[in-house]
Amino acid sequence: MNNFLFDTHSHLDLVKDFDNVVSEIEQKKIYTIAVTNLPVLYKKMLHRINSKYIKPALGFHPELVGQYQKYISDMWAYLPEAKYIGEVGIDLKVSKTSGVIQTHFFEELIYRCNHLGGKILTIHSRGSADEVVKIIGDGFNGSFILHWYSGSTKTLERAVENGAYFSINYSMINSVSGQKLILRIPNDRLLIESDTPFVVVQNKVFDTLLVDEIVKGLANLKGIAYADMLTILCANFRKAIS
């Protein structure tokens, strides 16, 4: 397979012009992990999407775990069939009041994913990177991607030792704090994401169709030619989803 573009974290079901965006993703052959925020939304995405390039992910956003506990049983019911899992994780910044529930849910999720094996997780860790990395541990039976990582460099280094990948978005590329973290991530652990529609650039949503801009930004930041950076990223993506 030649080099290609991809997006490891896109909230495609929240995009306004859904049908046209899906059509363009397919035309441009952008391999996309379409994360969801609740198990019921994952089921809806399965019915909406039939594409070689777009893979729906079974998700339960940490900000929603406390409010929608009634869907936890659905999460466990759908888990065996789902290869891609996300968005999942813990949020102790925006949703600190439900932190205990979130943590128990995430611990159970990691336990079940370890037992099933072969899952690919895209993980939210805002204000909770230490907790998330500790729960995953050093022998995860699958692949895990830390989405829009914003924790400490010490925790980043521990995550690298434990096999983590890191998905980089446009906001990270263009912030001082994001750049500092990116420079600490080994090249063989880098991936890219749009996080559409939650990344906004000049009052316009940054979507999957623009992920090439992240490749350019990473190449510039790392001092690597664009073609070489894309080759590295594609190799990482193949390994992460294999």
TORTIZA-381296 format. One record per residue (C-alpha): x, y, z. Coordinates in steps of 0.05 Angstrom, whole numbers, plus 32768, in hexadecimal, padded with zeros to 4 digits. Layout:
BEGIN
+------+------+------+
!    x !    y !    z !
+------+------+------+
!    X !    Y !    Z !
...
+------+------+------+
// end
This chain:
BEGIN
+------+------+------+
!    x !    y !    z !
+------+------+------+
! 8000 ! 8000 ! 8000 !
! 801A ! 8045 ! 7FED !
! 8018 ! 8080 ! 801B !
! 7FD3 ! 809B ! 802B !
! 7FB0 ! 80CB ! 805A !
! 7F8A ! 80B5 ! 8098 !
! 7F65 ! 80D1 ! 80D4 !
! 7F66 ! 80AB ! 8116 !
! 7F32 ! 80D5 ! 813A !
! 7EF8 ! 80F5 ! 8115 !
! 7EB3 ! 8102 ! 8132 !
! 7E95 ! 80F7 ! 80ED !
! 7E4F ! 80ED ! 8107 !
! 7E50 ! 8135 ! 8120 !
! 7E64 ! 8153 ! 80DD !
! 7E2D ! 817F ! 80BF !
! 7E38 ! 816D ! 8076 !
! 7E3E ! 8122 ! 8085 !
! 7E2F ! 8103 ! 8041 !
! 7E5C ! 8132 ! 801A !
! 7E96 ! 812A ! 804C !
! 7E90 ! 80DE ! 8049 !
! 7E90 ! 80E1 ! 7FFD !
! 7ECF ! 810C ! 7FFC !
! 7EF2 ! 80DF ! 802F !
! 7EE5 ! 80A4 ! 8002 !
! 7EFC ! 80C9 ! 7FC3 !
! 7F3C ! 80DF ! 7FE5 !
! 7F45 ! 809A ! 8006 !
! 7F51 ! 80B5 ! 804C !
! 7F4F ! 807B ! 807E !
! 7F23 ! 8096 ! 80B6 !
! 7F12 ! 807D ! 80FC !
! 7ECD ! 809B ! 8109 !
! 7EC8 ! 809F ! 8154 !
! 7E85 ! 80A2 ! 8178 !
! 7E71 ! 80BE ! 81BC !
! 7E3E ! 8089 ! 81D2 !
! 7E32 ! 8040 ! 81C0 !
! 7DEE ! 8050 ! 81A2 !
! 7E10 ! 8081 ! 8173 !
! 7E42 ! 804C ! 815E !
! 7E08 ! 801F ! 8149 !
! 7DEA ! 8058 ! 8120 !
! 7E2E ! 8063 ! 80FE !
! 7E32 ! 801A ! 80EB !
! 7DF1 ! 8023 ! 80C4 !
! 7E06 ! 8065 ! 80A5 !
! 7E4B ! 8050 ! 808E !
! 7E60 ! 801A ! 805C !
! 7EA5 ! 802F ! 8046 !
! 7EEA ! 8010 ! 803E !
! 7F08 ! 8050 ! 8059 !
! 7EDC ! 8062 ! 8094 !
! 7EDB ! 8036 ! 80D3 !
! 7EA8 ! 8046 ! 8109 !
! 7EC3 ! 8042 ! 8150 !
! 7E9C ! 802C ! 818D !
! 7E9F ! 8066 ! 81BD !
! 7E89 ! 8080 ! 8200 !
! 7EA4 ! 80C6 ! 820B !
! 7EBC ! 80CF ! 8253 !
! 7E94 ! 8110 ! 825A !
! 7E55 ! 80E7 ! 824E !
! 7E62 ! 80AA ! 827A !
! 7E43 ! 80C7 ! 82B9 !
! 7E05 ! 80E0 ! 8296 !
! 7DF8 ! 80A3 ! 8269 !
! 7E09 ! 8068 ! 8296 !
! 7DCD ! 8043 ! 8279 !
! 7DF6 ! 8037 ! 823A !
! 7E30 ! 8015 ! 825C !
! 7E11 ! 7FD0 ! 8252 !
! 7E0B ! 7FDF ! 8208 !
! 7E55 ! 7FF0 ! 8206 !
! 7E67 ! 7FAB ! 8221 !
! 7E35 ! 7F8A ! 81F2 !
! 7E52 ! 7FAA ! 81B4 !
! 7E9B ! 7FA6 ! 81C9 !
! 7EAB ! 7F60 ! 81AE !
! 7E97 ! 7F73 ! 8167 !
! 7EBC ! 7FB6 ! 8165 !
! 7F04 ! 7FBB ! 8150 !
! 7F09 ! 8007 ! 8158 !
! 7EF8 ! 8025 ! 819C !
! 7EF0 ! 806F ! 81A9 !
! 7EE7 ! 80A3 ! 81BF !
! 7EF3 ! 8087 ! 8205 !
! 7F1D ! 809B ! 8240 !
! 7F1A ! 80C7 ! 827E !
! 7F0F ! 8112 ! 8284 !
! 7F22 ! 8131 ! 82C7 !
! 7F21 ! 8179 ! 82AE !
! 7EDC ! 8186 ! 8291 !
! 7EB8 ! 814A ! 82B2 !
! 7EDD ! 8142 ! 82F3 !
! 7E9D ! 8136 ! 831B !
! 7E92 ! 80F4 ! 82F8 !
! 7EDB ! 80E0 ! 82FE !
! 7ECF ! 80A2 ! 8329 !
! 7E9A ! 8086 ! 82F9 !
! 7EC6 ! 8096 ! 82BD !
! 7F02 ! 8074 ! 82DD !
! 7EDB ! 8035 ! 82EE !
! 7EBF ! 8032 ! 82A8 !
! 7F03 ! 803B ! 8287 !
! 7F23 ! 8007 ! 82B3 !
! 7EED ! 7FD5 ! 829F !
! 7EF5 ! 7FE8 ! 8256 !
! 7F40 ! 7FDC ! 8257 !
! 7F36 ! 7F9A ! 827B !
! 7F03 ! 7F82 ! 8247 !
! 7F2D ! 7F9B ! 820C !
! 7F6A ! 7F77 ! 8228 !
! 7F42 ! 7F37 ! 822E !
! 7F25 ! 7F3C ! 81E7 !
! 7F66 ! 7F55 ! 81C7 !
! 7F73 ! 7F78 ! 8185 !
! 7F4C ! 7FB8 ! 8195 !
! 7F63 ! 7FFC ! 817D !
! 7F52 ! 8033 ! 81AF !
! 7F52 ! 807E ! 81A6 !
! 7F54 ! 809C ! 81EB !
! 7F42 ! 80DE ! 820C !
! 7F6F ! 80F1 ! 8246 !
! 7F61 ! 813A ! 8256 !
! 7F77 ! 8148 ! 829D !
! 7F80 ! 80FD ! 82A7 !
! 7FBD ! 80E7 ! 8280 !
! 7FDE ! 80C8 ! 82BE !
! 7FA0 ! 80A0 ! 82CF !
! 7F94 ! 8089 ! 8288 !
! 7FDB ! 8072 ! 827B !
! 7FDE ! 804E ! 82BE !
! 7F9C ! 8029 ! 82B1 !
! 7FB2 ! 8012 ! 826C !
! 7FF4 ! 7FF9 ! 8287 !
! 802F ! 7FDC ! 8262 !
! 8012 ! 7F9F ! 8240 !
! 7FD4 ! 7FB5 ! 821C !
! 7FB9 ! 7F7F ! 81EE !
! 7FAB ! 7FAC ! 81B3 !
! 7FBC ! 7FF3 ! 819C !
! 7FAD ! 8033 ! 81C0 !
! 7FB0 ! 807B ! 81A7 !
! 7FB2 ! 80B6 ! 81D5 !
! 7F87 ! 80EA ! 81B2 !
! 7F9A ! 8134 ! 81B9 !
! 7FCB ! 8124 ! 81F2 !
! 7FD6 ! 815D ! 8222 !
! 7FF5 ! 813C ! 825F !
! 803B ! 8141 ! 827C !
! 807B ! 812D ! 8258 !
! 8088 ! 80FA ! 828F !
! 8046 ! 80D8 ! 8282 !
! 8052 ! 80DD ! 8237 !
! 8094 ! 80B8 ! 823F !
! 8072 ! 8081 ! 8269 !
! 803B ! 807B ! 8234 !
! 8070 ! 8073 ! 81FE !
! 8091 ! 803B ! 8226 !
! 804D ! 801A ! 822B !
! 8042 ! 801B ! 81E0 !
! 8016 ! 8059 ! 81D6 !
! 800A ! 807D ! 8195 !
! 7FF8 ! 80C7 ! 8195 !
! 7FC8 ! 80E6 ! 8163 !
! 7FDB ! 812E ! 8152 !
! 7FA9 ! 8162 ! 813B !
! 7FAF ! 81A7 ! 811D !
! 7FA5 ! 81CA ! 8160 !
! 7FE0 ! 81A5 ! 817E !
! 800D ! 81B5 ! 8143 !
! 7FFE ! 81FF ! 814B !
! 8005 ! 8207 ! 8197 !
! 8045 ! 820F ! 81BE !
! 8030 ! 81DA ! 81F1 !
! 801C ! 81AA ! 81BB !
! 805D ! 81B3 ! 8195 !
! 8086 ! 81A5 ! 81D3 !
! 8061 ! 8163 ! 81DE !
! 8065 ! 814F ! 8195 !
! 80B1 ! 8158 ! 8195 !
! 80B4 ! 8126 ! 81CF !
! 808C ! 80F1 ! 81AA !
! 80B7 ! 80BF ! 8182 !
! 80A8 ! 80C2 ! 8138 !
! 8092 ! 807A ! 8137 !
! 8058 ! 808A ! 8167 !
! 803A ! 80C4 ! 8141 !
! 7FF5 ! 80C2 ! 8121 !
! 7FC7 ! 80F9 ! 8108 !
! 7F7F ! 810C ! 8117 !
! 7F4E ! 8142 ! 8104 !
! 7F21 ! 813E ! 8142 !
! 7EEC ! 815E ! 8116 !
! 7EC1 ! 8184 ! 8126 !
! 7EE5 ! 8198 ! 8167 !
! 7F22 ! 81B8 ! 8148 !
! 7F13 ! 81FD ! 812A !
! 7F44 ! 8225 ! 8101 !
! 7F33 ! 826D ! 80EF !
! 7EE9 ! 8261 ! 8100 !
! 7EE6 ! 8224 ! 80D3 !
! 7EE2 ! 81DC ! 80E8 !
! 7F22 ! 81B4 ! 80DA !
! 7F0A ! 8174 ! 80BA !
! 7F25 ! 8132 ! 80A1 !
! 7F2F ! 814D ! 805C !
! 7F65 ! 817C ! 8077 !
! 7F91 ! 8149 ! 809B !
! 7FC8 ! 8154 ! 8068 !
! 7FD5 ! 8197 ! 808C !
! 7FE8 ! 8170 ! 80CB !
! 801A ! 8146 ! 80A4 !
! 8039 ! 8186 ! 808A !
! 803C ! 81A4 ! 80D0 !
! 805C ! 8165 ! 80EE !
! 808F ! 8163 ! 80B6 !
! 80A2 ! 81AB ! 80C4 !
! 80A4 ! 81A3 ! 8110 !
! 80CD ! 8163 ! 810D !
! 80FB ! 817C ! 80D6 !
! 80E9 ! 8143 ! 80A7 !
! 80D6 ! 8147 ! 805D !
! 808B ! 8142 ! 8051 !
! 8090 ! 8101 ! 802A !
! 80BA ! 80E1 ! 8060 !
! 808A ! 80F7 ! 8097 !
! 804E ! 80DB ! 8071 !
! 8073 ! 8099 ! 8069 !
! 8081 ! 8096 ! 80B4 !
! 8038 ! 80A7 ! 80C5 !
! 801D ! 8072 ! 8095 !
! 804B ! 803D ! 80B2 !
! 8034 ! 8050 ! 80F8 !
! 7FEB ! 804C ! 80E4 !
! 7FF3 ! 8008 ! 80C4 !
! 8015 ! 7FED ! 8102 !
! 7FE2 ! 800C ! 8131 !
! 7FA6 ! 7FEE ! 810F !
! 7FC4 ! 7FAA ! 80FD !
+------+------+------+
// end
